[in-house]
Amino acid sequence: MFAKIFIKEWRENITIFSLAVLMMTATVILSLTSKEEMTLYSSEMFLLLFLPLAALLLGSGGFYTEFKDNAWVYLFSRPVKKELLWIFKYVSQLSVLLVIFVIFYLVRRILPGLDKILQDLDINYPEAFGERFSISVYVVIPIIAFTIAFSLSLLYDKQFIIFFVSILLGTGLLYISQNYLYFLWERGFRVRSEGILSVLFALSFAFASILTLAKSDFSQVGKKIFRFSAYALILLIISFLISTVWVTRGQIFSSSSSFSIWHYQVHQGKFYFQDFRQGILLYDPDQEKIQRLNRKSRFSFGSFSLRAGKIVFLQIRSMRQWTQDLWIMNTDGTGARPLVESSKEDSLFYKKRTRSFILSHDADRVAFITTHSEKEGEKSVWIQTLWQMNTDGTRLKSQILDVPESHGADLIFWPSFGNSLVLVVHSVSLARQKSSQVRMIDLDEGTSQVLLKNIVVPHFWRFGHLHPSQEYLIFRMREDEENKESLALLNLKTKETTELFSADLLKLWSGKWSPDGSKIAFSRGRELWIYDLEEKKVEKISQRNYEYEIGFDWTSDGQKFILLAPIDGENQLIVMDSNFQEIKSIKIPIQFMGTITVRGLENVAILKGTGKGRFWRVDLETEEWKKVF
């Protein structure tokens, strides 16, 4: 029974299959004649145009023969359930589409020249069976189009009408599903598995078609269409509900969330950190609770600047257009208001992106850098502008930064002495790290002075480079002549540089200043080192058996140093005094995922893994562990 249906469907659709073979043959011939541009055009047309249209043609002709020959009675007389007849015909016609794709894939793999040409396409071609590739372009979208058209072909005998109705319905549902997912995303849900809604839509049409075939009287066309529409509407609503639960299941069924505390600051004994969706959050160890501060914002992007009771941060107003507004608020979450609104057409900052921002030491002023493109003849160039203004929105000033092409500028800090800003200018290419510079800009004169050259930016950012007094900058650089790396200290007042450590390869991961600014701890390969600013000496205080970022920090009062280290195969939190003599080691009873981050408060340590819902605190005196979130 199935074999007869399979042969019948292949015989009726042999024309579409033949056209596909002809197009693939033309692509192969073009590749063999080294016509690369024509080969690209031909292959793009085949995969992005012919394959979806072929899917619609195959699907819209699903039950065309039964209408044309009035063969419904003959079809239903078969000793097989109607549901199985639908599935037999569906699988038989779908196999034509899949065989076309498989042949193209195999031809591409067999001909290395064709494979090389097609690698220049912007879309990702599959490289081997079982590997991840852009399946949505080649398989899922044509199958969804085929399924919708095949399901509708049961309703009407005019194939071209089914063809165009399928296009309209598919396009409309795709538009609705994308906007619906964006709606969930912009409401703070962690949307994932975006393709599930499109798949559920196709299945809704398929089940509605099967139910209509099984239960409808085909002599009454109007009732048949009405029954199909009712089934499809109910199933589409269920699809929305299922997809909503699926893409937001982490927030609906669990109280945990994934926090990123790489951007953090301890202020007045409280811990401020930032999450992409939750925004700026405050953890008060005395009250043992987390408070969300910027409730008006949906997304908080990048780092934040906290000085003298105020916080400046970026809010993403629209994920689709990626418009960013610069906001300011008090450290208790009150007084939140926008400083820069790039999403409003009448704004001076419309379509400008804020790259970096920082508060002055007294929080009376804010400086930020914006980027935008301008046309110079036929060429577009990126303009980077440094702005400064009072935090009440008055006295706005600006100056264009003299930044080379393919370089970015980021503010490091705003010293408490003088009226100048320190920023780093670095190449966006990792291969050109040594072209990075540290500059100081005089805000009164508008002049720029290069303080450092050959800065290694990727590791530079992982250092706690800002000294508490804001007089010193610690950095990593590489000398071209000797090909050596060094860790050095720059005095911003005197412009003098002191080398702290030098080696052929530093392997530096991170560094942190002590609260009083007298010492800095930095991890080098498998070692932890301390530099004493007053005694001007560096010494190793710890050795470990793994080589990646280590968790360590001072408590906020500077009286203790806490260090994460594996002992006898178990993670331990080592507590040291101010002279780095071990006081105790605390066993970590929680199984953290990935790298563990350690942050110190007053007699309290906060530990966070890279997994979801792993945010704990431990009292360094009582050794009591509590889950924060």
C-alpha positions in Angstrom: 0.0 0.0 0.0 2.7 2.5 1.0 4.9 1.4 -1.9 2.2 2.2 -4.4 1.5 5.6 -2.9 5.3 6.3 -2.8 5.8 5.4 -6.5 2.6 7.4 -7.5 3.8 10.5 -5.8 7.3 10.3 -7.2 5.9 9.8 -10.7 3.6 12.8 -10.4 6.5 15.1 -9.1 9.3 13.9 -11.4 9.2 17.2 -13.2 10.2 19.2 -10.1 12.9 16.6 -9.3 14.2 16.9 -12.8 14.4 20.7 -12.7 16.4 20.4 -9.4 18.8 18.0 -11.1 19.2 20.4 -14.0 20.0 23.3 -11.7 22.5 21.3 -9.8 24.2 20.2 -13.0 24.5 23.8 -14.1 26.1 24.7 -10.8 28.6 21.9 -11.2 29.5 22.9 -14.8 30.0 26.5 -13.8 32.3 25.4 -11.0 34.4 23.2 -13.3 34.8 26.1 -15.7 36.1 28.3 -12.9 33.2 30.8 -13.1 33.2 31.4 -9.4 30.8 34.4 -9.4 28.2 32.6 -11.5 28.6 29.5 -9.4 27.8 31.5 -6.3 24.7 33.1 -8.0 23.6 29.7 -9.2 24.0 28.0 -5.8 22.3 30.9 -3.9 19.4 30.8 -6.3 19.0 27.0 -5.8 19.2 26.9 -2.0 17.5 30.2 -1.2 14.9 30.4 -3.9 14.3 27.1 -5.8 14.3 24.8 -2.8 11.6 26.8 -0.8 9.5 27.2 -4.0 9.8 23.6 -4.8 8.6 22.8 -1.3 5.5 24.9 -1.8 4.8 23.4 -5.2 5.1 19.9 -3.8 3.0 20.6 -0.8 0.2 22.6 -2.6 -0.2 19.6 -5.0 -0.6 17.1 -2.2 -4.2 16.2 -2.8 -4.5 17.7 -6.3 -4.9 14.3 -8.0 -7.8 13.4 -5.7 -9.6 16.7 -6.6 -8.7 16.4 -10.3 -9.8 12.8 -10.8 -12.5 12.9 -8.1 -10.7 10.0 -6.5 -11.8 10.6 -2.9 -14.1 7.6 -2.9 -11.3 5.4 -4.2 -8.8 6.8 -1.7 -11.1 6.3 1.3 -12.0 2.8 0.1 -8.5 1.6 1.0 -8.4 -0.7 4.0 -6.2 1.8 5.9 -7.1 4.5 8.3 -7.5 8.0 6.9 -4.8 9.3 9.2 -2.3 6.8 7.8 -3.2 7.8 4.2 -2.4 11.4 5.1 1.0 10.4 6.6 1.8 8.1 3.6 1.2 10.8 1.1 3.1 13.4 3.2 6.2 11.2 3.7 6.2 10.2 0.0 6.2 13.8 -1.3 8.6 15.0 1.4 11.1 12.4 0.3 11.4 14.2 -3.0 12.4 17.4 -1.3 14.9 15.6 1.0 16.5 13.6 -1.8 17.0 16.9 -3.8 18.9 18.4 -0.8 20.9 15.3 -0.1 22.1 15.1 -3.8 23.2 18.7 -3.7 25.0 18.1 -0.5 26.8 15.0 -1.8 27.8 16.7 -5.0 29.3 19.5 -3.1 31.3 17.1 -0.9 32.5 15.1 -3.9 33.7 18.1 -5.9 36.4 20.0 -3.8 36.4 22.9 -6.2 32.7 23.5 -5.7 33.1 23.2 -2.0 35.9 25.8 -1.9 33.8 28.3 -4.0 30.7 27.9 -1.8 32.7 28.6 1.4 32.8 32.2 0.3 29.0 32.6 0.7 27.8 34.6 3.7 25.6 31.8 4.8 27.1 28.7 6.5 27.2 25.6 4.4 27.1 22.2 6.2 30.6 20.6 6.4 29.8 17.1 7.5 26.9 15.0 8.6 26.3 15.4 12.3 27.9 18.8 12.6 26.0 21.9 13.5 25.1 24.0 10.5 22.5 26.4 9.3 19.8 23.8 9.1 17.0 26.5 9.1 18.1 27.8 5.7 18.2 24.4 3.9 15.9 22.0 5.8 13.6 23.5 8.4 12.2 26.4 6.4 11.4 24.3 3.2 9.9 21.5 5.4 7.7 24.0 7.3 6.6 25.6 3.9 5.9 22.1 2.5 3.9 21.1 5.6 1.7 24.2 5.6 1.0 23.9 1.8 0.4 20.1 2.0 -2.1 20.6 4.9 -4.0 23.3 3.0 -4.1 21.3 -0.2 -6.8 19.1 1.4 -9.3 22.0 1.3 -9.4 23.2 -2.3 -8.8 22.0 -5.8 -7.0 25.0 -7.2 -3.3 24.4 -6.6 -2.1 28.0 -7.4 -4.5 29.4 -4.8 -3.2 27.0 -2.2 0.4 28.0 -3.3 -0.2 31.7 -2.6 -2.3 31.2 0.5 0.5 29.1 1.9 3.0 31.9 1.3 0.7 34.5 2.9 0.0 32.4 5.9 3.6 31.3 6.4 4.9 34.8 6.1 2.3 36.2 8.4 2.9 33.6 11.1 6.6 34.0 10.8 6.2 37.8 11.4 3.9 37.2 14.3 6.2 34.6 15.9 9.3 36.8 15.6 7.5 39.8 17.1 6.0 37.6 19.9 9.5 36.3 20.8 10.9 39.8 20.8 8.0 40.8 23.1 9.0 38.1 25.5 12.7 39.0 25.3 12.1 42.6 25.9 10.0 41.8 29.0 13.1 40.2 30.5 12.6 36.6 29.7 15.6 34.5 28.6 14.2 33.4 25.2 15.8 30.3 23.8 15.0 27.7 21.1 13.5 30.4 19.0 12.6 27.9 16.1 10.2 25.9 18.2 7.3 28.3 17.5 7.6 27.9 13.7 7.8 24.1 14.1 4.7 24.1 16.3 2.8 26.2 13.7 3.6 23.7 11.0 2.5 20.8 13.3 -0.7 22.7 14.1 -1.6 22.8 10.4 -0.6 19.2 9.9 -2.8 17.9 12.8 -5.7 20.2 11.7 -5.5 18.7 8.3 -5.4 15.1 9.6 -8.4 15.7 11.8 -10.3 17.3 8.9 -9.5 14.4 6.7 -10.7 11.9 9.3 -13.9 13.7 10.4 -15.2 15.8 7.5 -17.7 15.2 4.8 -15.9 16.1 1.6 -19.1 16.7 -0.3 -19.6 19.9 1.8 -16.7 22.2 1.0 -17.7 25.0 3.3 -18.1 22.9 6.4 -14.8 21.2 5.6 -12.9 24.6 5.5 -14.7 25.8 8.6 -13.8 22.6 10.5 -10.1 22.9 9.4 -10.0 26.6 10.5 -11.4 25.8 13.9 -8.9 23.0 14.5 -6.0 25.1 13.2 -7.0 28.1 15.4 -7.2 26.0 18.6 -3.9 24.3 17.8 -2.2 27.6 17.0 -3.3 29.0 20.4 -2.0 25.9 22.1 1.3 26.3 20.2 1.6 29.9 21.6 1.1 28.6 25.1 3.6 25.7 24.7 6.2 27.9 23.2 5.7 30.5 25.9 6.4 27.9 28.6 9.2 26.4 26.6 11.2 29.6 25.9 10.6 31.0 29.4 10.7 27.8 31.4 13.8 28.9 33.5 11.8 31.9 34.9 8.5 30.2 35.2 9.5 27.0 37.0 12.6 28.2 38.8 13.4 31.1 41.1 17.0 31.0 40.0 18.6 33.1 37.4 22.0 33.5 35.8 23.9 36.5 37.3 27.0 38.0 35.9 29.1 39.7 38.7 32.2 40.5 36.7 31.1 44.1 36.9 30.9 44.8 40.6 31.8 47.3 43.3 31.8 47.4 47.0 30.4 50.6 48.4 29.8 51.4 52.1 29.9 47.7 52.9 27.3 46.7 50.3 27.9 44.7 47.1 26.7 46.2 43.8 26.7 44.1 40.7 25.1 43.9 37.3 23.0 41.4 35.3 22.0 41.8 31.7 18.3 41.4 32.2 17.9 42.3 35.9 20.0 45.5 35.7 21.9 46.9 38.6 21.4 44.8 41.8 22.4 45.4 45.4 23.3 42.7 47.9 23.2 43.9 51.5 25.0 41.3 53.7 23.3 42.6 56.9 19.8 42.1 55.5 20.9 39.1 53.5 18.8 40.0 50.5 19.2 41.2 46.9 17.4 44.4 45.8 16.9 45.3 42.1 17.6 49.0 41.8 16.8 50.2 38.3 13.3 48.7 38.0 12.3 51.0 35.1 14.9 49.5 32.7 14.7 46.2 30.9 18.3 45.5 30.0 21.5 46.8 31.4 24.5 46.5 29.2 28.3 46.6 29.8 29.7 47.9 33.1 28.5 50.6 35.4 30.3 53.6 37.1 29.7 54.2 40.9 31.0 57.2 42.7 29.9 59.3 45.7 26.4 57.8 46.0 25.5 57.8 42.3 25.5 55.1 39.6 25.7 55.6 35.8 24.7 52.7 33.6 23.5 51.8 30.1 20.0 50.7 29.4 19.0 49.0 26.1 15.7 50.4 25.1 15.2 48.2 22.0 16.9 44.8 21.4 15.8 44.9 17.8 17.4 48.3 17.0 20.0 48.0 19.8 19.3 51.6 21.0 21.2 52.5 24.2 20.3 55.2 26.7 22.6 56.4 29.4 21.0 56.5 32.8 21.9 57.8 36.3 20.4 57.0 39.7 21.3 57.1 43.4 22.9 54.1 45.0 19.6 53.2 46.7 17.8 53.1 43.4 16.0 56.4 43.7 16.1 59.3 41.3 16.6 57.1 38.2 16.5 59.2 35.0 18.0 59.2 31.5 21.0 61.4 30.7 21.4 60.4 27.1 18.5 59.2 24.9 19.7 57.8 21.6 16.3 56.3 20.8 14.5 59.7 20.3 14.7 61.3 16.9 14.8 64.8 18.3 17.8 63.9 20.5 21.3 65.1 19.8 22.4 61.6 20.4 19.9 59.9 18.0 21.5 56.8 16.4 24.8 57.3 18.4 26.0 54.4 20.4 27.6 55.0 23.8 30.8 53.1 24.0 32.2 54.0 27.4 31.2 56.2 30.3 32.5 57.3 33.8 31.6 59.5 36.7 33.9 62.1 38.2 35.2 61.4 41.7 32.6 63.7 43.3 29.8 62.4 40.9 29.0 66.0 39.8 30.0 65.3 36.2 29.8 62.4 33.8 32.0 61.7 30.7 31.1 59.3 27.9 32.2 58.3 24.4 29.8 57.9 21.5 30.3 56.4 18.1 28.4 57.0 14.8 29.1 56.7 11.1 29.3 59.6 8.6 29.7 59.7 4.9 32.9 61.0 3.4 32.2 60.8 -0.4 31.4 57.2 -1.1 33.1 55.9 2.1 31.6 55.6 5.6 33.8 56.5 8.5 33.3 56.0 12.2 33.4 59.1 14.4 34.2 58.8 18.1 33.2 61.8 20.3 34.1 62.5 23.9 31.3 64.2 25.8 31.2 65.7 29.3 28.2 67.1 31.2 27.0 67.8 34.7 24.9 65.0 36.2 21.9 67.3 36.2 22.1 67.4 32.4 23.6 70.9 32.0 26.8 72.2 30.5 27.2 69.7 27.7 30.6 69.8 25.9 32.1 67.6 23.3 35.3 67.0 21.2 36.1 64.7 18.4 38.7 62.1 19.4 41.7 61.6 17.1 41.5 57.8 16.9 43.0 55.8 14.0 40.8 53.6 11.8 39.9 50.2 13.3 40.6 51.5 16.8 38.3 52.0 19.7 38.5 54.4 22.7 37.4 53.5 26.2 37.5 55.6 29.4 39.6 54.1 32.2 39.0 56.5 35.0 38.6 60.1 36.1 41.4 61.2 38.5 40.5 63.1 41.6 43.3 65.6 40.9 43.4 68.1 38.1 40.7 68.1 35.3 41.7 65.3 33.0 40.5 61.9 31.8 42.5 58.7 31.2 41.4 56.5 28.3 42.8 53.6 26.3 42.9 53.6 22.5 43.2 50.1 21.2 42.9 48.1 18.0 39.8 46.0 17.5 42.0 43.3 16.0 43.8 41.0 18.5 46.6 40.6 16.0 47.5 44.3 16.6 47.4 44.5 20.4 50.7 46.3 20.7 49.3 49.4 18.9 47.2 50.2 22.0 47.9 53.4 23.9 46.9 55.0 27.2 46.2 58.7 26.8 45.3 61.6 29.2 43.0 64.3 27.9 43.0 67.7 29.5 39.3 68.7 29.6 40.0 72.4 30.0 42.4 72.6 27.0 41.1 69.7 25.0 44.6 68.4 24.4 45.7 64.8 24.4 48.9 63.3 25.8 50.1 59.7 25.1 51.2 58.2 28.5 51.9 54.6 27.5 52.4 52.6 24.3 52.4 48.8 23.5 49.7 48.0 26.0 48.3 44.4 25.8 44.6 45.2 26.0 42.9 41.8 26.5 44.8 41.2 29.8 44.8 44.9 30.7 41.0 44.8 31.1 41.1 41.9 33.5 43.3 43.8 35.9 42.0 45.9 38.8 43.9 48.8 37.2 42.4 51.6 39.2 44.3 52.4 42.4 42.0 53.5 45.3 43.7 56.9 45.4 43.5 57.2 41.6 47.1 58.2 41.4 48.4 55.0 39.9 47.7 52.8 36.9 48.9 49.3 36.6 49.3 47.8 33.1 50.8 45.1 31.0 53.0 45.9 28.0 55.3 44.1 25.5 58.6 45.4 24.3 59.1 44.9 20.6 62.9 44.7 20.7 63.3 42.0 23.4 59.8 40.4 22.9 59.4 40.5 26.7 56.3 41.3 28.7 56.2 43.4 31.8 53.9 44.4 34.5 54.4 48.0 35.4 53.0 50.9 37.4 52.4 54.4 36.2 52.3 57.4 38.6 49.7 59.7 36.9 50.9 62.8 38.8 54.6 62.4 38.0 54.2 60.4 34.8 56.9 58.0 36.1 56.8 54.3 35.3 58.0 51.5 37.6 58.5 48.0 36.3 57.1 45.4 38.8 57.7 42.2 37.0 59.3 41.1 33.7 59.4 37.7 31.8 59.4 36.2 28.4 55.7 35.3 28.9 53.8 36.7 31.9 50.6 34.6 31.6 48.8 37.2 33.7 45.1 36.6 34.4 43.8 39.1 36.9 44.8 41.6 39.6 43.2 43.4 42.5 44.3 46.3 44.7 44.0 46.1 48.5 41.4 48.5 49.9 44.1 50.9 51.2 46.0 50.7 47.9 49.2 49.6 49.5 49.4 46.2 47.7 48.2 44.6 44.5 47.7 40.8 44.1 48.0 39.3 40.6 47.8 35.8 39.2 50.6 34.6 36.9 50.2 31.2 35.4 50.0 28.8 38.3 51.2 31.4 40.8 49.8 34.2 42.9 52.0 37.2 43.5 51.8 40.3 45.7 53.5 43.7 45.0 54.0 46.0 48.0 53.8 49.6 46.8 55.6 51.1 49.9 58.4 48.5 50.1 58.6 48.3 46.3 59.0 44.5 46.3 57.2 41.6 44.7 56.8 38.1 46.1 55.0 34.9 45.4 52.6 33.8 48.1 50.8 30.8 46.6 51.3 28.0 44.1 48.4 26.0 42.5 48.0 23.1 40.2 45.8 24.7 37.6 46.3 27.5 35.2 43.3 29.8 34.7 41.7 32.7 36.5 42.0 32.2 40.2 39.5 33.4 42.8 41.0 35.8 45.3 40.1 39.1 47.0 40.6 41.2 50.1 37.8 41.7 52.6 36.5 45.3 52.4 38.3 46.3 55.6 41.6 45.0 54.3 42.2 42.8 57.3 41.9 39.4 55.6 42.9 38.0 52.2 40.8 35.1 50.8 42.1 32.7 48.3 40.4 29.8 46.4 42.6 26.8 46.1 42.2 23.0 45.6 43.5 20.9 48.5 43.5 17.1 48.3 41.2 17.3 45.3 38.6 19.5 47.0 38.1 23.3 46.7 39.0 25.2 49.8 38.7 28.8 50.7 41.9 29.8 52.4 41.7 32.8 54.8 44.9 34.7 55.4 45.8 37.7 57.6 47.1 41.0 56.3 50.6 39.5 56.2 49.4 36.6 54.1 49.8 34.1 56.9 47.1 31.4 56.8 44.5 31.6 59.5 42.2 28.8 58.4 40.9 26.9 55.4 37.1 26.6 54.8 35.8 23.6 52.9 33.4 24.5 50.1 30.4 22.2 50.3 28.7 23.5 47.2 29.4 22.0 43.7 29.9 25.1 41.6 29.9 24.9 37.8 32.9 26.3 35.9 35.2 29.1 37.2 34.4 30.3 40.7 34.5 34.0 41.3 35.4 35.2 44.9 34.4 38.6 46.2 35.2 39.9 49.7 33.0 42.0 52.0 33.5 42.7 55.7 34.2 39.3 57.2 32.0 37.7 54.4 33.0 36.1 51.1 30.7 35.8 48.1 31.2 32.9 45.7 29.7 32.6 42.3 30.1 29.9 39.7 29.4 30.2 36.0 26.3 28.0 36.2 22.7 29.1 36.9 21.6 29.8 40.5 25.0 29.5 42.1 25.4 32.6 44.3 26.5 31.8 47.9 28.0 33.6 50.9 30.1 32.3 53.7 30.7 33.9 57.1 34.5 33.8 57.5 34.2 33.5 61.3 31.4 31.0 61.8 32.0 29.3 58.4 28.2 29.2 57.8 27.1 29.0 54.2 23.9 30.5 52.9 22.5 30.6 49.4 21.9 34.1 48.3 20.2 33.3 45.0 
